[in-house]
């Protein structure tokens, strides 16, 4: 499996995370939840999904540079997720915003991890759907 296939798998993982978040918001009885019944609930955590996706996106963009096989809006979303992950790692455990490179951008106050991941998942979902329809 090459890096592009891993990135697409990572996009699918991000979409699965988003689907689980939606189901958990709508389903009050876990026994009725398809993710719970299939054993996926609890396996697709926000932190793990963010770490894995950001890592694979970073590896892909580092390897391919400006020769990305994905549209610009998708590579921009990859970079957005990477930057968000980097920010969360930088800020984790800090007690002050003193010296924070993200403070000037007010990036941390603009959204939550869920907001960023949902936005990127939606873009990935549209891209994969369009790609699937193109090949059908």
Residue pairs with C-beta under 8 A, 6 or more apart in sequence:
1 9
3 56
3 59
3 60
3 63
3 64
4 60
4 69
6 56
6 59
6 60
7 56
7 57
7 60
7 70
7 78
8 128
10 52
10 53
10 56
10 57
11 53
11 124
11 127
11 128
12 124
12 128
13 44
13 49
13 52
13 53
14 49
14 53
14 117
14 120
14 121
14 124
15 121
15 124
15 125
15 128
16 40
16 44
17 44
17 46
17 49
17 117
17 121
18 117
18 118
18 121
18 122
18 125
19 35
20 35
20 40
20 41
20 44
21 114
21 118
23 33
23 34
23 35
24 33
24 35
24 41
27 33
30 36
30 41
31 37
33 41
35 41
35 44
46 113
46 114
46 117
49 117
50 81
50 84
50 85
50 88
50 113
50 117
51 85
53 81
53 120
54 81
54 82
54 84
54 85
54 86
57 78
57 79
57 81
57 82
58 82
60 68
60 78
61 68
61 75
61 78
61 79
61 82
68 74
68 75
70 78
70 127
71 127
73 123
74 123
74 124
74 127
77 119
77 120
77 123
77 124
78 120
80 116
80 119
80 120
81 116
81 117
81 120
83 107
84 107
84 113
84 116
87 102
87 107
87 108
88 113
90 100
90 101
90 102
91 100
91 102
91 108
94 100
97 103
102 108
111 119
